[in-house]
Amino acid sequence: MSSWWTIEEFDREWRSVVHHFNVEDHPWVVEKDQTQSMWAQAYLTGHFFANVRSTQRCEAVNVALAIVLKGKKTYLDIVRAIENLIHQMRINELNENFASSQTKPFPMTKLDDIEGNAATLYTRASFELVQTELKHETLYRPISPPVEVGGSRTYRLTKYRDPEKMYAMVVDVATHTITCSCMKFETRGLPYRHQLHVLKLEELSEIPKSLILSRWMKEAKLSAPSFVDEYVHPELKQMS
Ligand SMILES: [Zn+2]
Protein backbone atom coordinates (compact mmCIF):
# COMPACT_ATOMS: atom_id res chain seq x y z
CA MET A 1 0.00 0.00 0.00
CA SER A 2 1.63 3.25 -1.10
CA SER A 3 -0.72 5.61 0.79
CA TRP A 4 -0.44 6.02 4.52
CA TRP A 5 -3.87 7.04 5.69
CA THR A 6 -5.31 8.26 8.94
CA ILE A 7 -8.48 6.58 10.17
CA GLU A 8 -10.55 9.58 9.03
CA GLU A 9 -9.03 9.49 5.53
CA PHE A 10 -9.48 5.74 5.27
CA ASP A 11 -13.13 5.85 6.42
CA ARG A 12 -13.89 8.60 3.90
CA GLU A 13 -12.25 6.72 0.99
CA TRP A 14 -13.82 3.38 1.96
CA ARG A 15 -17.33 4.85 2.09
CA SER A 16 -16.73 6.64 -1.20
CA VAL A 17 -15.64 3.46 -3.04
CA VAL A 18 -18.41 1.31 -1.57
CA HIS A 19 -20.99 3.95 -2.47
CA HIS A 20 -19.58 4.44 -5.98
CA PHE A 21 -19.96 0.72 -6.81
CA ASN A 22 -23.25 0.44 -4.92
CA VAL A 23 -22.11 -2.60 -2.92
CA GLU A 24 -23.09 -1.54 0.60
CA ASP A 25 -25.02 -4.80 1.15
CA HIS A 26 -22.59 -7.20 -0.49
CA PRO A 27 -21.60 -9.89 2.09
CA TRP A 28 -17.86 -9.42 1.42
CA VAL A 29 -18.13 -5.66 1.95
CA VAL A 30 -20.20 -6.09 5.12
CA GLU A 31 -17.66 -8.58 6.52
CA LYS A 32 -14.71 -6.32 5.63
CA ASP A 33 -16.56 -3.34 7.08
CA GLN A 34 -16.91 -5.10 10.42
CA THR A 35 -13.29 -6.25 10.58
CA GLN A 36 -11.48 -3.09 9.44
CA SER A 37 -9.46 -2.91 12.64
CA MET A 38 -7.84 -6.24 11.69
CA TRP A 39 -6.72 -5.44 8.15
CA ALA A 40 -6.75 -1.72 7.35
CA GLN A 41 -3.38 0.07 7.67
CA ALA A 42 -5.05 3.13 9.23
CA TYR A 43 -6.28 1.03 12.18
CA LEU A 44 -3.05 -0.98 12.52
CA THR A 45 -0.76 2.07 12.56
CA GLY A 46 1.42 2.20 15.65
CA HIS A 47 1.65 -1.59 16.01
CA PHE A 48 4.98 -3.05 14.95
CA PHE A 49 4.80 -5.69 12.19
CA ALA A 50 8.48 -5.83 11.16
CA ASN A 51 7.58 -4.31 7.80
CA VAL A 52 5.72 -7.39 6.57
CA ARG A 53 2.11 -8.42 6.48
CA SER A 54 1.51 -11.62 8.43
CA THR A 55 0.50 -13.51 5.29
CA GLN A 56 3.12 -12.01 2.99
CA ARG A 57 5.76 -14.70 3.46
CA CYS A 58 3.19 -17.49 3.07
CA GLU A 59 1.83 -15.88 -0.08
CA ALA A 60 5.32 -15.65 -1.59
CA VAL A 61 6.07 -19.29 -0.83
CA ASN A 62 2.66 -20.36 -2.17
CA VAL A 63 3.27 -18.52 -5.45
CA ALA A 64 6.75 -20.03 -5.78
CA LEU A 65 5.40 -23.53 -5.03
CA ALA A 66 2.59 -23.14 -7.57
CA ILE A 67 5.17 -22.31 -10.24
CA VAL A 68 7.60 -25.14 -9.50
CA LEU A 69 4.83 -27.75 -9.07
CA LYS A 70 3.15 -26.90 -12.35
CA GLY A 71 3.18 -29.95 -14.63
CA LYS A 72 4.67 -32.29 -12.00
CA LYS A 73 2.83 -35.62 -12.05
CA THR A 74 4.57 -38.07 -9.70
CA TYR A 75 5.24 -37.93 -5.99
CA LEU A 76 8.99 -38.02 -6.70
CA ASP A 77 8.69 -35.05 -9.12
CA ILE A 78 6.88 -33.03 -6.46
CA VAL A 79 9.41 -33.84 -3.70
CA ARG A 80 12.29 -32.96 -6.01
CA ALA A 81 10.63 -29.68 -7.04
CA ILE A 82 10.07 -28.68 -3.40
CA GLU A 83 13.67 -29.59 -2.51
CA ASN A 84 14.93 -27.49 -5.43
CA LEU A 85 12.78 -24.55 -4.33
CA ILE A 86 14.09 -24.73 -0.74
CA HIS A 87 17.63 -24.96 -2.10
CA GLN A 88 17.04 -21.85 -4.23
CA MET A 89 15.62 -19.95 -1.24
CA ARG A 90 18.76 -20.80 0.74
CA ILE A 91 20.96 -19.57 -2.10
CA ASN A 92 18.95 -16.33 -2.17
CA GLU A 93 19.54 -15.95 1.56
CA LEU A 94 23.27 -16.50 1.09
CA ASN A 95 23.37 -14.00 -1.76
CA GLU A 96 21.63 -11.42 0.45
CA ASN A 97 24.19 -12.08 3.21
CA PHE A 98 27.02 -11.82 0.72
CA ALA A 99 25.72 -8.56 -0.77
CA SER A 100 25.22 -7.10 2.73
CA SER A 101 28.67 -7.97 4.00
CA GLN A 102 30.92 -7.82 0.93
CA THR A 103 29.59 -5.18 -1.48
CA LYS A 104 28.73 -1.49 -1.25
CA PRO A 105 25.38 -0.33 -2.60
CA PHE A 106 25.36 2.33 -5.29
CA PRO A 107 24.42 5.76 -3.84
CA MET A 108 21.30 7.23 -5.41
CA THR A 109 20.63 10.42 -3.45
CA LYS A 110 22.49 13.63 -2.68
CA LEU A 111 22.28 13.06 1.08
CA ASP A 112 25.62 11.26 0.96
CA ASP A 113 26.28 11.14 4.69
CA ILE A 114 22.93 9.74 5.72
CA GLU A 115 22.76 7.31 2.80
CA GLY A 116 26.32 6.13 3.45
CA ASN A 117 25.57 5.72 7.14
CA ALA A 118 22.46 3.64 6.32
CA ALA A 119 24.54 1.45 3.99
CA THR A 120 26.93 0.61 6.83
CA LEU A 121 24.12 -0.16 9.29
CA TYR A 122 21.47 -2.13 7.47
CA THR A 123 21.31 -5.40 5.58
CA ARG A 124 21.02 -4.86 1.84
CA ALA A 125 17.27 -5.50 1.70
CA SER A 126 16.59 -3.07 4.58
CA PHE A 127 19.00 -0.49 3.16
CA GLU A 128 17.12 -0.48 -0.15
CA LEU A 129 13.89 0.30 1.70
CA VAL A 130 15.58 3.21 3.50
CA GLN A 131 17.14 4.38 0.23
CA THR A 132 13.69 4.52 -1.38
CA GLU A 133 12.47 6.61 1.54
CA LEU A 134 15.46 8.94 1.14
CA LYS A 135 14.50 9.48 -2.51
CA HIS A 136 11.02 10.56 -1.37
CA GLU A 137 12.01 12.94 1.42
CA THR A 138 12.27 15.81 -1.10
CA LEU A 139 8.47 15.72 -1.48
CA TYR A 140 8.09 17.35 1.93
CA ARG A 141 8.68 20.84 3.27
CA PRO A 142 8.10 22.67 6.55
CA ILE A 143 5.19 25.12 6.46
CA SER A 144 6.59 27.29 9.27
CA PRO A 145 9.77 27.66 11.34
CA PRO A 146 10.18 25.01 14.05
CA VAL A 147 8.76 25.75 17.48
CA GLU A 148 11.12 25.06 20.38
CA VAL A 149 9.63 24.24 23.76
CA GLY A 150 11.72 22.82 26.58
CA GLY A 151 13.91 20.10 25.17
CA SER A 152 11.99 19.52 21.96
CA ARG A 153 11.58 21.09 18.55
CA THR A 154 8.35 20.69 16.57
CA TYR A 155 8.21 20.86 12.79
CA ARG A 156 5.06 20.99 10.73
CA LEU A 157 5.49 19.34 7.35
CA THR A 158 3.29 19.22 4.31
CA LYS A 159 3.57 17.34 1.05
CA TYR A 160 4.30 18.76 -2.39
CA ARG A 161 1.00 19.41 -4.26
CA ASP A 162 -0.98 17.76 -1.47
CA PRO A 163 -1.53 20.55 1.07
CA GLU A 164 -4.17 18.59 2.97
CA LYS A 165 -1.41 16.30 4.21
CA MET A 166 0.02 17.71 7.43
CA TYR A 167 2.48 16.05 9.78
CA ALA A 168 3.66 17.19 13.21
CA MET A 169 7.23 16.05 13.82
CA VAL A 170 8.70 16.37 17.32
CA VAL A 171 12.47 16.18 17.78
CA ASP A 172 13.96 15.50 21.19
CA VAL A 173 16.95 17.82 21.01
CA ALA A 174 19.13 15.75 23.36
CA THR A 175 18.58 12.30 21.88
CA HIS A 176 17.43 13.26 18.36
CA THR A 177 14.44 10.98 18.79
CA ILE A 178 11.98 11.95 16.04
CA THR A 179 8.31 11.14 16.43
CA CYS A 180 5.61 11.88 13.88
CA SER A 181 1.85 12.07 14.02
CA CYS A 182 1.58 9.40 11.27
CA MET A 183 3.41 6.79 13.45
CA LYS A 184 4.88 5.03 10.45
CA PHE A 185 8.19 4.36 12.21
CA GLU A 186 6.41 2.68 15.13
CA THR A 187 4.68 0.40 12.61
CA ARG A 188 7.53 -0.42 10.24
CA GLY A 189 10.63 0.06 12.35
CA LEU A 190 12.76 1.69 9.63
CA PRO A 191 13.49 5.42 9.18
CA TYR A 192 11.10 6.79 6.57
CA ARG A 193 10.60 9.91 4.45
CA HIS A 194 9.17 12.31 7.09
CA GLN A 195 11.90 11.50 9.60
CA LEU A 196 14.61 11.64 6.93
CA HIS A 197 13.42 15.07 5.84
CA VAL A 198 13.65 16.28 9.44
CA LEU A 199 17.14 14.77 9.74
CA LYS A 200 18.08 17.01 6.82
CA LEU A 201 16.48 20.07 8.44
CA GLU A 202 18.39 19.28 11.63
CA GLU A 203 21.65 19.10 9.63
CA LEU A 204 22.36 15.61 10.95
CA SER A 205 24.80 13.40 9.08
CA GLU A 206 23.87 10.09 10.68
CA ILE A 207 20.73 8.21 11.56
CA PRO A 208 20.17 8.68 15.33
CA LYS A 209 20.44 5.58 17.50
CA SER A 210 16.81 6.04 18.51
CA LEU A 211 15.75 5.28 14.91
CA ILE A 212 17.80 2.10 14.55
CA LEU A 213 16.22 -1.20 15.48
CA SER A 214 18.83 -3.92 15.80
CA ARG A 215 16.72 -6.50 13.94
CA TRP A 216 17.40 -4.72 10.64
CA MET A 217 21.13 -4.32 11.14
CA LYS A 218 24.02 -6.28 9.67
CA GLU A 219 25.19 -6.92 13.24
CA ALA A 220 21.95 -8.73 14.04
CA LYS A 221 22.43 -10.91 10.97
CA LEU A 222 25.96 -11.81 11.99
CA SER A 223 25.03 -12.70 15.56
CA ALA A 224 21.91 -14.68 14.65
CA PRO A 225 22.25 -18.48 14.67
CA SER A 226 22.39 -19.91 11.17
CA PHE A 227 20.17 -22.86 10.33
CA VAL A 228 21.22 -22.65 6.73
CA ASP A 229 24.91 -23.44 6.63
CA GLU A 230 24.79 -27.10 7.49
CA TYR A 231 22.48 -27.82 4.55
CA VAL A 232 24.28 -25.99 1.77
CA HIS A 233 27.08 -27.02 -0.51
CA PRO A 234 30.61 -26.14 0.79
CA GLU A 235 31.22 -23.91 -2.26
CA LEU A 236 28.22 -21.78 -1.35
CA LYS A 237 29.38 -21.51 2.25
CA GLN A 238 32.59 -19.94 1.01
CA MET A 239 30.57 -17.20 -0.69
CA SER A 240 29.01 -16.06 2.57
ZN1 LIG B 1 5.22 10.71 9.50
Residues whose N, C-alpha, C, O or C-beta is under 5 A from the ligand:
A	BS01	ZN	Y167 C180 S181 C182 M183 H194
